[in-house]
Each structure stands twice: as C-alpha cells, then as structure tokens.
Amino acid sequence: MTVVWTIVGIVVFFLGILFSVAWHELGHFATAKWFGIKVPEFFVGFGRTVWSRKVGETEFGVKAVPLGGYIRMIGMLPPAKGEAYGRSRRTGPFQGLIDDARQASLADVGPEDADRQFYTRRPWKRIIVMAAGPLMNLVLAVVLFAIVLMGFGQMTSTLTVSTVSQCVLPATATRTDTCPPDAPPTPAAAAGFRAGDRIVSFNGRTYERWEDLQAAIRQAGGTVTVVVDRGGQQVTLTPTLITTELPDLDDPEKTEQGSFLGLSPLREIQRQGIGAVGTTMVDIVSQVGQKLVEMPQRVPNLFGSVFLGEHRDQDSPVGIVGASRIGGQILASDAPPGQEISAFLSLLALVNVSLFLFNLLPIPPLDGGQIFPAIWEAIRRRFAMLRGKPDPGPVDAAKLMPVAMTVALIFIGWSALVFVADIINPVRLS
C-alpha cells in the first residue's frame, strides 16, 4: 500500500503542478484578451501536440512534454524600423537570431490584426499582461495556505507547559531529565512549575503567543513574577532567571545571550486566523526569494550528488519530478490524513510562490524580461514628453534575444542537472 500511495501522490502532485502552470497562463490569457491582444495558442506542455481544440480564435491544448506551458500572443516583438511585419532577415549570427525572433512573433500578423499586437499596447497594459501570470501563482499560493492554516490548522506552541527541565548543565543550558549530582536546578524547577501549567501572565503582562513570551523571558532578568493556571486555580510563582548562551530565535544555528527559565511548551494543531495567512505569506516569499538568490551556490552540491555520489542537501533545489516525488512521500507517510493533506497543499503552495518570484526576474525569456523593457519604455516616453521631444516608440525587446538564448541555455542545463539529481539522488523527507 505504501508503494500505491506513493504513486498516487506523485501523480496527483504532478497534476497539481500542471494546474498551477495552466493557472499561470490563464492570467496572461485573460488580461491579453481584456486589452484586445490576439492570442492564437494556449498550451500546457511543449513539443508535439497530444490534444487540442480551437475555441474562437484560440487553440487550447496539451503537448507531449508536460514541463511548462505558454500562450502565444501576436506581435510580442516590434518589427524592424521601416518594416510593417518584420519579414527580412540579416545574415549575422546575432542579427539573424533577432530577425528570426521577429518573424516568429509576427508570423500570424496580417493587416486586419495590425492593432491587436502585443507591442502596440501602452506600457502599463503590457506590464499587467506579463505580471498577471506570476500574480495568479501568488493568488493560488495564498488560497492554498489559507486552506491549510484556517482549515486544517498549524502545529503551534501553546502557553501550556509540556515539560519542565530539571537542571542546567554548565555553559550549554541543555535541558535534560538525567541530572548530574552537582547540576543546579533550572529556575522553573526551583520555582515549582509543573507540566500542564498554563501561563496567564509574565511580569504582569499577558501574551497570546509562546514566541512572544519566549522573547520576553530572554529579555528579562533577575526574579520575575509568573502567574499560571493550575487545575482552574491561579498560582503565582517567582523564579529567578539565569543568563546563559541560548540558540538564536531567528537562526537556530547561531547563539545569543539571554535569560533562561527552563520550560518547554505543549505543541498542538490549532486553526489560524486570516492574519496568520498574511504573516506566513510574507515569511515564505522572503525565504523563497533568498533561496532563489542562493541558487548559484547550490550547483556544487547538485553536481556532487549526481556525479560524485555525495549526500544531497535537504534544502536542495528540486524540479517537477523531485517535487512530485516528495508529494508521493507525503501521501505514503504514516501521518494522520489531515496532516498529510496539509503538508501536500503546503508543498504545492511553495511551488507556486517559487513560480511567482522566478518569473518576475528581469531577464528574458521570463515574464520579467518583458516587464522590464515596458517599464523602461514608459520612463523613456515620459522623459521625451517632458523635454518636448517626439515619442521614441517601443523599446526593441528583440535586441535582447541573444541574452534570452544564453539564459535559456543556462536554464536548460540547470534543469537537466536538477532532473538527473531528482532521479538518481532525490531529496527525501527526514
């Protein structure tokens, strides 16, 4: 049954990724149609067409290689100066590449479509069309996290005491149930805290979250007053805190000086409010953004995991195959169904956050590679108007095609490395 559920998880998560891709392209499609841009194709996948159906002027379909998707808008690149439809081709390597891109962009453009081309729209409209795809991924991520946090709940540290550390080991403040004879008791043990106590107030102040209480304890010093609810009765305790080296609250790999009490909170699944969704999204977007910046640093580990048999880091980048395998592992785990579904949806939400940020990078052929020229065009037009100069016209994004080709080759190589790593040395849930 474990194998069956693994396969089911892989298939379902893979379909979830394909839905995320289609949802992304729907953002481009809907806004393009809204602004009157002609869209001949809307496909999920690349390569040979497996199935398609034409609705109106757009052909919708699925292609054989399900590793992405696209919509094709006419006139994505402007024609060369002096031409209406970019039919000529120069012989130079870069010039030929640029002209080939123009021809592909303008292949279906006839006189009747002259005013329905992408490049003819005002810059702000083009920005909306290109940003709509990534924003759709962000919306989907918010919805998924809302379902997880508000519907299933999140493992949360409560204000109820789970365990009381009995002693403090010198210099490390390690909590242990087996105490050496000469080890001093923790402030909590000395003050008489018990498992099951619910902390009502600390130094006269109430707290809603354990994290806030923990920060307050670390910043306090000396003898403090703690009121706890014990079996329905309020009991006042007066522990004397000690100062020691503790794991940093923001980065557990680092340490900091702080006051130590000696309590561990009871953790339980609790449904969160809408505010927690917003806070979580801000944190996740920040973390994923940092991981994207660190991607070049991940190449040595990926290379070693593929060719040298080295251990693959737990936070190593994964592709569609790797993410689907993790989805399969989640459904095949022994966790309660609610926790499995919650983890499954959270992973899919993370994929959508990654798609959101990755596609906004200002490099072609990503969506940001069209957004950046549109922004520059708007700035250039504004300066020309202020100086009383004529409109300089659209920014020729076709000149970025050599950059786009270079980036595409790098991305293909990166994707191939990740794909092979996901097959022969996949990331596994601990």
C-alpha positions as CSV (number, residue, x, y, z in Angstrom):
1,M,0.0,0.0,0.0
2,T,2.9,2.3,0.6
3,V,4.0,1.9,-3.0
4,V,0.5,2.6,-4.2
5,W,0.1,5.7,-2.2
6,T,3.5,6.9,-3.3
7,I,2.5,6.5,-6.9
8,V,-0.9,8.2,-6.3
9,G,0.9,11.1,-4.5
10,I,3.3,11.5,-7.4
11,V,0.6,11.6,-10.0
12,V,-1.7,13.9,-8.0
13,F,1.1,16.4,-7.2
14,F,2.3,16.3,-10.8
15,L,-1.3,17.2,-11.9
16,G,-1.3,20.0,-9.3
17,I,1.8,21.5,-10.8
18,L,0.3,21.3,-14.3
19,F,-2.8,23.1,-13.0
20,S,-0.5,25.7,-11.5
21,V,1.1,26.2,-14.9
22,A,-2.2,26.4,-16.6
23,W,-3.5,28.9,-14.0
24,H,-0.4,31.0,-14.6
25,E,-1.0,31.1,-18.3
26,L,-4.7,31.9,-17.7
27,G,-3.5,35.1,-16.1
28,H,-1.7,36.1,-19.3
29,F,-4.5,35.0,-21.5
30,A,-7.4,36.7,-19.6
31,T,-5.6,40.1,-19.4
32,A,-4.4,39.9,-23.1
33,K,-7.9,39.3,-24.3
34,W,-9.1,42.1,-22.0
35,F,-6.8,44.5,-23.7
36,G,-7.7,43.2,-27.2
37,I,-4.5,41.3,-28.0
38,K,-4.9,38.3,-30.3
39,V,-3.9,35.0,-28.7
40,P,-3.7,32.1,-31.3
41,E,-2.5,29.4,-28.8
42,F,-2.9,28.3,-25.2
43,F,-0.9,25.1,-24.4
44,V,0.2,23.2,-21.4
45,G,3.5,21.5,-22.2
46,F,5.9,21.7,-25.0
47,G,6.8,19.6,-28.1
48,R,4.3,17.5,-30.1
49,T,0.6,18.3,-29.7
50,V,-1.3,15.5,-27.9
51,W,-4.7,17.1,-27.9
52,S,-6.1,20.4,-28.9
53,R,-9.4,22.2,-29.6
54,K,-10.0,25.5,-31.2
55,V,-12.4,27.9,-29.4
56,G,-12.9,31.1,-31.2
57,E,-9.5,32.3,-32.5
58,T,-7.5,30.4,-29.8
59,E,-6.3,26.8,-30.0
60,F,-6.3,25.2,-26.5
61,G,-4.4,22.0,-25.9
62,V,-1.9,19.7,-24.2
63,K,1.6,18.9,-25.6
64,A,3.7,15.8,-25.1
65,V,6.4,17.2,-22.7
66,P,4.5,18.4,-19.6
67,L,7.3,20.6,-18.2
68,G,5.7,24.0,-18.5
69,G,3.2,25.9,-20.7
70,Y,2.7,29.0,-22.8
71,I,0.3,31.3,-24.6
72,R,1.3,32.8,-27.9
73,M,0.3,36.5,-28.4
74,I,0.9,38.0,-31.8
75,G,3.4,40.9,-32.1
76,M,5.3,40.2,-28.9
77,L,8.3,41.9,-30.6
78,P,8.1,45.0,-32.7
79,P,9.1,44.9,-36.4
80,A,12.4,46.4,-37.5
81,K,12.4,50.1,-38.5
82,G,10.9,50.6,-41.9
83,E,9.0,47.3,-41.9
84,A,5.4,46.5,-41.1
85,Y,5.7,42.8,-40.3
86,G,9.4,42.0,-39.9
87,R,9.8,39.8,-42.9
88,S,13.5,40.5,-43.7
89,R,16.5,38.5,-42.3
90,R,20.1,39.6,-41.9
91,T,23.0,37.2,-42.1
92,G,25.0,38.0,-39.0
93,P,24.7,35.4,-36.1
94,F,23.1,37.8,-33.6
95,Q,21.2,39.8,-36.2
96,G,19.8,36.6,-37.7
97,L,18.7,35.4,-34.3
98,I,17.0,38.7,-33.7
99,D,15.3,38.7,-37.1
100,D,14.1,35.1,-36.6
101,A,12.5,36.0,-33.3
102,R,10.7,38.9,-35.0
103,Q,9.4,36.6,-37.8
104,A,8.2,34.1,-35.3
105,S,6.5,36.8,-33.3
106,L,4.8,38.4,-36.3
107,A,4.2,35.2,-38.3
108,D,0.4,35.3,-37.9
109,V,0.0,39.1,-38.2
110,G,-1.9,40.3,-41.1
111,P,-3.3,43.8,-42.0
112,E,-6.5,43.0,-40.1
113,D,-4.5,42.3,-36.9
114,A,-2.3,45.4,-37.0
115,D,-4.0,46.9,-34.0
116,R,-4.1,43.7,-32.0
117,Q,-0.4,43.2,-31.5
118,F,1.2,43.0,-28.0
119,Y,3.9,45.6,-28.7
120,T,1.3,48.2,-29.8
121,R,-0.3,48.3,-26.3
122,R,0.7,51.0,-23.9
123,P,3.5,50.0,-21.5
124,W,1.2,49.8,-18.4
125,K,-1.1,47.3,-20.2
126,R,1.9,45.2,-21.3
127,I,3.1,45.2,-17.7
128,I,-0.3,44.0,-16.5
129,V,-0.4,41.2,-19.1
130,M,3.0,39.9,-18.2
131,A,2.7,40.3,-14.4
132,A,-0.7,38.6,-14.4
133,G,0.8,35.1,-14.8
134,P,3.1,35.3,-11.7
135,L,0.4,37.1,-9.7
136,M,-2.0,34.2,-10.5
137,N,0.5,31.9,-8.9
138,L,0.7,34.2,-5.8
139,V,-3.1,34.2,-5.5
140,L,-3.2,30.4,-5.7
141,A,-0.4,30.1,-3.0
142,V,-2.4,32.4,-0.7
143,V,-5.6,30.3,-1.2
144,L,-3.7,27.1,-0.5
145,F,-2.0,28.4,2.6
146,A,-5.4,29.8,3.8
147,I,-6.9,26.3,3.4
148,V,-4.0,24.8,5.3
149,L,-3.8,27.3,8.1
150,M,-7.5,28.2,8.5
151,G,-9.0,24.8,7.6
152,F,-6.5,22.2,8.8
153,G,-4.6,24.2,11.3
154,Q,-0.9,24.5,12.1
155,M,1.3,22.9,14.7
156,T,1.6,25.7,17.3
157,S,3.5,26.2,20.5
158,T,0.9,27.0,23.2
159,L,1.2,28.7,26.5
160,T,0.7,25.4,28.3
161,V,3.8,23.8,29.8
162,S,4.7,20.5,28.4
163,T,7.8,19.7,30.3
164,V,9.9,21.3,33.0
165,S,13.7,20.9,32.6
166,Q,15.1,19.7,35.9
167,C,18.7,21.0,35.7
168,V,21.1,23.2,33.9
169,L,24.4,21.9,32.5
170,P,27.2,24.4,32.8
171,A,27.7,26.7,29.8
172,T,25.2,25.0,27.5
173,A,21.9,25.3,29.3
174,T,20.9,21.9,27.9
175,R,17.6,20.6,29.2
176,T,17.8,17.0,30.4
177,D,15.8,14.6,32.6
178,T,19.0,13.0,33.8
179,C,20.9,15.4,36.0
180,P,24.4,15.1,37.3
181,P,24.6,15.3,41.1
182,D,26.3,18.7,41.0
183,A,24.0,20.3,38.4
184,P,21.9,23.2,39.7
185,P,18.1,23.1,39.1
186,T,16.6,25.2,36.4
187,P,14.8,28.4,37.6
188,A,11.5,26.7,36.5
189,A,12.1,23.6,38.6
190,A,13.3,25.6,41.6
191,A,10.2,27.8,41.4
192,G,7.8,24.8,41.3
193,F,6.5,24.9,37.7
194,R,4.6,21.7,36.7
195,A,3.7,20.1,33.4
196,G,0.1,21.2,32.5
197,D,0.5,24.7,33.9
198,R,-0.9,27.4,31.6
199,I,0.9,30.7,31.8
200,V,-1.5,33.5,32.4
201,S,0.9,36.4,32.7
202,F,4.7,37.1,32.9
203,N,5.8,40.1,34.9
204,G,2.2,41.4,34.9
205,R,1.8,41.2,31.1
206,T,-0.4,38.7,29.2
207,Y,0.7,37.0,26.0
208,E,-1.2,35.4,23.1
209,R,1.8,33.5,21.5
210,W,4.5,31.4,23.0
211,E,7.1,33.1,20.7
212,D,6.3,36.5,22.2
213,L,6.5,35.1,25.8
214,Q,9.8,33.4,25.0
215,A,11.3,36.6,23.7
216,A,10.1,38.4,26.9
217,I,11.7,35.8,29.1
218,R,15.0,36.2,27.3
219,Q,15.0,40.0,27.7
220,A,14.0,39.9,31.4
221,G,16.4,39.3,34.3
222,G,16.6,38.6,38.0
223,T,13.5,37.5,39.8
224,V,10.2,37.6,37.8
225,T,6.6,37.0,38.6
226,V,4.7,34.4,36.6
227,V,1.0,33.6,37.1
228,V,-0.1,30.2,36.0
229,D,-3.5,28.4,35.8
230,R,-3.1,25.1,37.6
231,G,-6.3,23.0,37.5
232,G,-8.5,26.0,37.4
233,Q,-6.7,27.9,40.1
234,Q,-4.3,30.8,39.6
235,V,-0.9,30.2,41.2
236,T,1.9,32.9,41.4
237,L,5.5,31.7,41.0
238,T,8.6,33.8,41.4
239,P,11.6,32.2,39.5
240,T,15.0,33.8,39.4
241,L,16.2,33.7,35.8
242,I,19.8,32.9,34.9
243,T,21.7,34.3,31.9
244,T,23.4,31.9,29.6
245,E,24.1,31.1,25.9
246,L,21.0,30.1,24.0
247,P,20.1,29.3,20.4
248,D,19.1,32.4,18.4
249,L,15.4,32.7,18.0
250,D,15.8,33.8,14.3
251,D,18.6,31.5,13.3
252,P,19.0,28.3,15.5
253,E,22.5,27.8,14.1
254,K,23.6,30.9,15.9
255,T,23.6,31.6,19.6
256,E,22.9,34.6,21.8
257,Q,23.0,35.7,25.4
258,G,19.6,35.6,27.1
259,S,17.7,34.7,30.3
260,F,16.8,31.1,30.8
261,L,13.7,29.7,32.6
262,G,13.6,26.0,31.7
263,L,10.1,25.4,30.2
264,S,9.0,23.6,27.0
265,P,5.6,24.4,25.5
266,L,2.9,22.0,24.6
267,R,2.5,21.8,20.8
268,E,-0.8,21.2,19.2
269,I,-2.6,21.8,15.9
270,Q,-4.6,25.0,16.0
271,R,-6.6,26.7,13.3
272,Q,-5.2,30.1,12.5
273,G,-6.9,33.4,11.6
274,I,-6.6,35.4,8.4
275,G,-3.8,37.4,9.9
276,A,-1.6,34.3,10.2
277,V,-2.1,33.7,6.4
278,G,-0.7,37.1,5.6
279,T,2.2,36.7,8.1
280,T,3.0,33.3,6.7
281,M,3.0,34.5,3.1
282,V,5.4,37.4,3.9
283,D,7.8,34.9,5.6
284,I,7.5,32.3,2.8
285,V,8.0,34.8,0.0
286,S,11.1,36.2,1.8
287,Q,12.6,32.7,2.4
288,V,11.9,31.5,-1.2
289,G,13.4,34.8,-2.6
290,Q,16.5,34.1,-0.5
291,K,16.7,30.6,-1.9
292,L,16.5,31.9,-5.5
293,V,19.4,34.3,-4.8
294,E,21.4,31.4,-3.4
295,M,20.7,29.1,-6.4
296,P,24.2,29.5,-8.0
297,Q,25.7,28.4,-4.6
298,R,23.7,25.1,-4.9
299,V,25.4,24.0,-8.1
300,P,28.4,22.3,-6.4
301,N,26.1,20.2,-4.2
302,L,23.9,19.2,-7.1
303,F,26.9,18.3,-9.2
304,G,28.4,16.2,-6.4
305,S,25.1,14.5,-5.7
306,V,24.8,13.5,-9.4
307,F,28.4,12.6,-10.4
308,L,30.3,12.0,-7.1
309,G,27.7,10.2,-5.1
310,E,27.7,12.9,-2.4
311,H,24.9,13.5,0.1
312,R,22.2,15.8,-1.3
313,D,21.2,18.6,1.0
314,Q,17.7,18.6,2.4
315,D,17.0,22.1,1.1
316,S,18.5,21.3,-2.4
317,P,16.5,22.7,-5.3
318,V,14.1,20.3,-6.9
319,G,12.2,20.3,-10.2
320,I,8.8,19.0,-11.2
321,V,10.0,15.4,-10.8
322,G,11.6,15.9,-7.4
323,A,8.6,17.9,-6.0
324,S,6.2,15.2,-7.3
325,R,8.3,12.5,-5.5
326,I,8.1,14.5,-2.3
327,G,4.4,14.7,-2.8
328,G,4.3,10.9,-3.1
329,Q,6.3,10.5,0.1
330,I,3.9,12.8,1.9
331,L,0.8,10.7,1.0
332,A,2.7,7.5,1.8
333,S,3.7,8.6,5.3
334,D,2.1,7.3,8.5
335,A,0.9,10.8,9.5
336,P,-2.9,11.4,10.1
337,P,-4.8,12.2,6.8
338,G,-5.3,15.8,7.8
339,Q,-1.6,16.4,8.3
340,E,-0.8,14.6,5.0
341,I,-3.2,16.8,3.1
342,S,-1.9,19.9,4.9
343,A,1.7,19.1,4.0
344,F,0.7,18.2,0.4
345,L,-1.1,21.5,-0.1
346,S,1.7,23.5,1.6
347,L,4.3,22.0,-0.8
348,L,2.1,22.9,-3.8
349,A,1.8,26.4,-2.4
350,L,5.6,26.7,-2.1
351,V,5.9,25.6,-5.8
352,N,3.5,28.5,-6.7
353,V,5.5,31.0,-4.6
354,S,8.6,29.9,-6.5
355,L,6.9,30.3,-9.9
356,F,5.7,33.8,-8.8
357,L,9.2,35.0,-7.9
358,F,11.2,33.2,-10.6
359,N,9.0,34.5,-13.4
360,L,9.4,38.1,-12.2
361,L,13.2,38.0,-12.6
362,P,14.0,40.8,-15.1
363,I,15.7,38.6,-17.7
364,P,14.4,37.1,-20.9
365,P,12.7,34.8,-21.7
366,L,11.0,35.0,-18.3
367,D,7.9,37.3,-17.8
368,G,10.1,39.9,-16.1
369,G,12.1,40.0,-19.4
370,Q,9.1,41.7,-21.0
371,I,8.1,43.7,-17.9
372,F,11.5,45.5,-17.6
373,P,11.5,46.8,-21.2
374,A,7.9,48.0,-20.8
375,I,8.9,49.9,-17.7
376,W,12.0,51.4,-19.5
377,E,9.8,52.4,-22.4
378,A,7.4,54.2,-20.1
379,I,10.3,56.1,-18.5
380,R,11.8,56.9,-21.8
381,R,8.5,58.2,-23.2
382,R,7.9,60.4,-20.1
383,F,11.4,62.0,-20.4
384,A,10.8,62.6,-24.1
385,M,7.5,64.3,-23.3
386,L,9.0,66.5,-20.6
387,R,11.8,67.6,-23.0
388,G,9.3,68.3,-25.8
389,K,10.8,65.5,-27.9
390,P,8.8,63.1,-30.2
391,D,7.7,59.7,-28.9
392,P,10.8,57.4,-29.2
393,G,8.5,54.4,-29.9
394,P,8.6,51.0,-28.4
395,V,11.7,49.5,-26.8
396,D,13.0,46.9,-29.2
397,A,13.0,43.8,-26.9
398,A,14.1,41.7,-29.9
399,K,17.6,43.0,-29.3
400,L,17.6,41.1,-26.0
401,M,17.3,37.8,-27.9
402,P,21.0,36.9,-27.6
403,V,20.6,37.4,-23.8
404,A,17.4,35.3,-23.9
405,M,19.1,32.5,-25.8
406,T,22.1,32.5,-23.3
407,V,19.7,32.5,-20.3
408,A,17.6,29.7,-21.9
409,L,20.7,27.5,-22.4
410,I,21.8,28.1,-18.8
411,F,18.3,27.3,-17.6
412,I,18.2,24.1,-19.7
413,G,21.5,23.0,-18.3
414,W,20.4,23.8,-14.7
415,S,17.0,22.0,-15.3
416,A,18.8,18.9,-16.7
417,L,21.1,18.8,-13.7
418,V,18.2,19.1,-11.3
419,F,16.2,16.5,-13.2
420,V,19.0,13.9,-13.1
421,A,19.6,14.6,-9.4
422,D,15.9,14.1,-8.7
423,I,16.1,10.7,-10.4
424,I,19.3,9.2,-9.1
425,N,19.7,11.1,-5.8
426,P,16.3,12.6,-4.8
427,V,15.6,14.7,-1.8
428,R,13.9,12.6,0.8
429,L,11.7,13.6,3.7
430,S,13.5,13.0,7.0
